[in-house]
């Protein structure tokens, strides 16, 4: 890009969407090469347990590639010899490009010291070190196994967060990089030692200093975002504010971050010096709540004038839009949100509700929305789509 330092909001949107691959057309037959290209751009895929539609880590690939074979991601994440990703805390729990493993060792080291780790787990690590070592020895002897298969540590209580001591020990070891995810059984994580899961070429790669690792993570962040505030830069890999504030000026001085201004944005804004500004974005995508283009909600509001909150944890009577609403991206705008559910037993994609943005007439967005819903239903192996009567006709269902 030329030495542009001022951007309109529409230009900033196009830069951001291009950085995430939405300026590319979808391939006719998505392959492992296309998957790798998406992961090269985004660096990671956030993992979440919600399965009302499809697990979160599958969706960003669908949004960019269309109806790809989900087995491609399974192989990339968990194949014993051909994996190209590993699980760790990137942006929350994530599948991260395998070659980036050395950049997270400083975070593992901090976790082992009880720093930068969820408070309860850090406290458990301080108080139960001998027990944690016993759990690690059992993983070494028996892995890969799930938390419920440990011979010590007992069972959890009640909800998903009612972890057993064994599960807490495993999560401490996972944070500290002393165990990793070998594979998953359903959605259950199976733990093993890194040296039995990850290639020796990755484990033996040099470990950068903490400062350099953080600089490189911020470089990767700006490439993935295209244009970003300081808050968005550090949020991408969940860097601490103190760390980011030290590293960002260094990257500006090195020319890896270019200070710019964006119409209507306050505070420092930075541009990737290699960013592209397409003349037009012709995207059509249903977007997961855990997609990089919407996961930092204040950025979503600034870029798209779209206030977005996931309402899973909101009591039903207080929900404004629905349990699991997905933004619908059309061109370079988010034009609606759809409350969706996959009824797998009935083979049906249920559209509970559609909420167009105030500036978007339903008839202008219905045809591409219907096409995207049919593509999603086919991808998920669902033979039928149901929608509210007022929308079913418009969508051509």
N, C-alpha and C positions, 0 to 999 in steps of 0.2 A: 504494500500500500504506500502511496505517496505520503509525503510528510504532512498529513492532515492532523490538525490538533483540535478541531471543533466538529462536533457531530450533532445532527438532529436526532430526535428520538427514533424516528424511523430508520435512520442509518445505523444507530446503535443496535437496534433490533436485528437488522440484517447481518451485522458483524457477529453478534452473539449466536444467531441461528446457524450461520455458516460455520462457525467454530465447532458447533456440535453436529455438523454433517447434514443439516437440513437443506442445504443448497444443492446437494447431490440428488440425482434421481434414484429411485429404488431399483435395485437389480431385478432382472427377470427371474433369476434362479439364485437366491442368496446362498453363499457358500461359506466355508470356514475363512476364506480370504476376506470376504466382506465383514464377517464378524470381527476378525482381527483389526480391520480398519476402524470400525466403530470403537473398539476397546483402545486402540492406539490414540484416538482422539479424546475419549472421555476418561481414560486411565483406569476407571473402576466402575462397577455396577453396584448400587446399594442393594442390600439384602433386607427383606422384611418378612415377617411371619404371616401377614394378612394374605389370605388366599380366596377372597370373595370373588375375584375375577381370574387372576393368574398371579403367581409370585412376582414380586417387584422386579427382581433382576432380569426376568425375561422381557419385560415391557419396553425398555429403551431400545433394544434391538428391533423389536417389532415396529416401533414408531419410526425408525430410520430405514429398515430393510423390507418391511412388509412381512408376509407369511413365510418366515424361515423355519427350519427344522430345529426345534428346541434341543434336540440331541447334540447339535453342534456346540451349544453352550455347555451342556453336561460334559462333553469330552474336553472342552477347553478348561473347565474348572476342576475336573476330578479324574481324568484318565491317568492311569498309573505311570504311563511313559510319555504321553503327548500333551500334558496339561500346559496351558499358557497363562494361567491365573492362579492366585492363591487367596485364601480368606484371611482377612485381618481387619482392624479398625482403621478405615480410610476416611470415608464420610459416613459415620456410623459403621455398622457391620457391613463389609463390602467384599466383593470379588475384585481383586486388584491385579493389574498386569504383573506377571511373574517377574519380569526383569526389574521391577521397581522394589523388590524385596529389600535390597540394601538400604533404600531410602527410609525405611521404617524401623531400622534397628535401634535408632536413638529413642524412638517411642517405646520399643520393647524394653530397652535398658532403663528408661524412666519408670516404666511400670514395675519392673523387678525391684526398684527402689521404693515403690509405693507412691510414685508421682504420676500425675496425669492419668489417673485411673479412677473408675467409679469408686466413691468413698467407701461403701460397704465392702467391696472386694479388696481394696487397699488395706483396710483394717483387718479383714480376714487373713490377708497375706502376712501381716505383721504378727498376728496372734497365733496362727496355726501353721507355722512353717514346717514343723516336723510332719504334720498330717499331709500337707501338700507334697512333700517329698515322697511319702508313702504312695500317694496317688500317682505321682510321676513314675515311680518304680513299677506300679501295676500296669500303667500304660505301656511302659517299655517291655513288660513281660507278655502282655495280652493284646495290645492294640492292633488294629484300630477297633475301638469300642465306644459305645455311648455312655453318657453319665449314669443311666439306669442300670448298666451292666457292671459297675464297679462293685467289688466285694465289700468296700468300706464306704462310709459317708451317708448311708441311709437314703430315704426317699424324701422328695420334696413335699411341701404341704400346700394343698389347695391350688391356687392359680399358677400360671406360668412363671411368675416372679417368686413363687414360694420354693426357691431353690433348696436342694439338699446341700449338705456340706461337701459332698463329692462334686456336685456341679459347681459350687463356688470355687473349689480347688482347681477344677479344670479351667474355669474362666480366668482365674488368676494366672495359671500357666499359659493360657492362650494369649492374654494381654502381654505377658513377658516373653512371648515367642518360644517358650520351652516345649509347647505342643502346638499342633496345627490341625486343620481339618483335612482328614484323608479323603473322606467322601461324606455323603449324606444318605440317610435311610429315610425316605419320605422327606421330611424337613429336619429330622434329627441329625445333629452334627455328630460324626464319629471322629474321635481324636486319635492322633498318633504322634510319634516323634518326628520333627521336621526332617531329620536325616533319612527317614524311611518314606517320606512323601515328596519332598522337593528335590530337584536335580542337584547333584554335587556342584555343577557349574554355577548355580545360583547361590548355594550356601557358601561356596568358596570365593565368591566375588568380593572384591575389596569393600570394606565398610567406610563410607565417607564420614567426615566429621559431622557433628550435629549441625553446625552452622551451614555447611555446604549441602547437607541433605535437605534442610529447610529451604534454602535458596532454590534448589532444584524442584522441590514440591511446589513452590510458588511459581516457578517458570512453567511447570506443567499446568498449574491452575490457570494462568493467564492464556495459555494456548487453548485450553479447553473452554474458556469463557469468552475469549476474544476481546472483550472490553468489560471492565469490572471496577467496582469500588474496593477500597481496602477491606471492608467487611466481607465482601463476597470472595475476595482472594483468599483470605485466611479460612473462610468457612469451607472451601472446597475439600480440603484435607483436614479440616477441623484443627488448625494450628492455634495455639494459644495467642492471645492478643499481644502479650509481651514479646514472644518470639517473632511474630509477624512484623511488629513495629521496628524491630532491629533489622530484619532482613530486607524489607521493602526499599528503604533508602539505598541500600547497597545495590539492589537490582536496578533502580532508577539510574544510579551513577554508571552502572555497567551497560546501560542501554537495553536491558532485558524488559523493562517496563517503561512505557512512554506516557508521561502525564498528558491528559487531554481533558476537554470539557464536553459535557453532553447536555443538551437542552433540558432544563428543568431539574437536573441533578445537582445536589450540593455535595461539598466535600471532595476529597481527592478521587480522581478517576484515572484508571490506567488502561493502556491499549497494548495488545500484543504487537510487537513491531512487524511480525509476519502475518498479521490478520488480513483477511480478505473482506472487501465490501462489495457484495454482489449487487447488481442493479435491481434484481428481483429475487424473491424467495417464493417458490411454488410448492410449499409443503402441504401435506394433508395427513394429519396424524392425531390419533388419540394418545394422550400423554399420561404416564403414570404420575401419581403424587410424589414419587421418589425419583423422578427424572431430573438430571442436572439443570434443565432449563427452567424448572419451577421449584426446586427443593429449597432455595433460599427465598422465602416468601416476599421479603421486602424488595428484592431484585425483580421478582415476577411482577409486583405491583408497579415498579418504576418503568420496566421495559414495556409491559403490555397493558398498563392501566387496568389490571385484573387482580382484584383482591381474592386470594385463594387460601382456604384453610381446609384441611381434611377433618371430617366430622365423625370419624369412627368412635372417638371417645366422648362425643357430645350426646347427652340423653336424647332419645328419639324425638321427644316433644319440643326440643330446642334446636333441632337441626334446621338449617335454612335451605340447603340444597339436597341433602341425602347422605347416606352412609358412606358410599365410596364413589365420589365424583371425580371424573377424569376431564381435564381441559381438552378441548378440541382445537387444534392448531390448523388454521387454514391460511395459506400464504404466509405472511409474516405477523398475523394477528391471532390471538386466542379469541374465538368467536362464540364459544358456548362451553358449558360443562354438562356432562352426562353421568347420571347415577346408574352404574352398571353392576350386573351380577351374572356369573356363569352358573346356571342350574345344570350341573353335569349329569345328575340322575335323569332329568327329563330331556337332556340334549338341547338346551335352550339358552340363548343369550337374552337376558332380561334387561330391557331399558326401563328402569323405574321412572325416570324423569329426565327431561332435557330443559336446560335453562340457557337460552341464548342471551348474549350480551345485549344491552339496551340499544347499541348502535347497529345491531345485526338483525335484519328481517329474516324470519324463519325460512321463507321461500328461497332466499339467496344462499343459504348454507345447507339446506336439506339434502340436495342431491349428492354432494361430496360426502356428507355425513353418513348417508345411507350406504354409500359404497364402502366407506371405512368400516362400518359396522358389519357388513357382509364379509369383508376381508377378515375381520377379527373372528367372527363366528366360524368361518372355515378354518382358520388357523388353530382355534381351540377345539376343533372337532365337534362343533355344535350345529345341529341341522336346522334350527329354527330361531327366529328373533321375534320377540314380542316388545311392543312399545305402546305408550299411551295412544288412544284412538286419534287424537288430534294430530299426532306426529306420524303415525304409521302410514297414512296416506301420502304425506309429504315425502317420507323416506323411501317410498316404493316397496314397502314390506307386505 
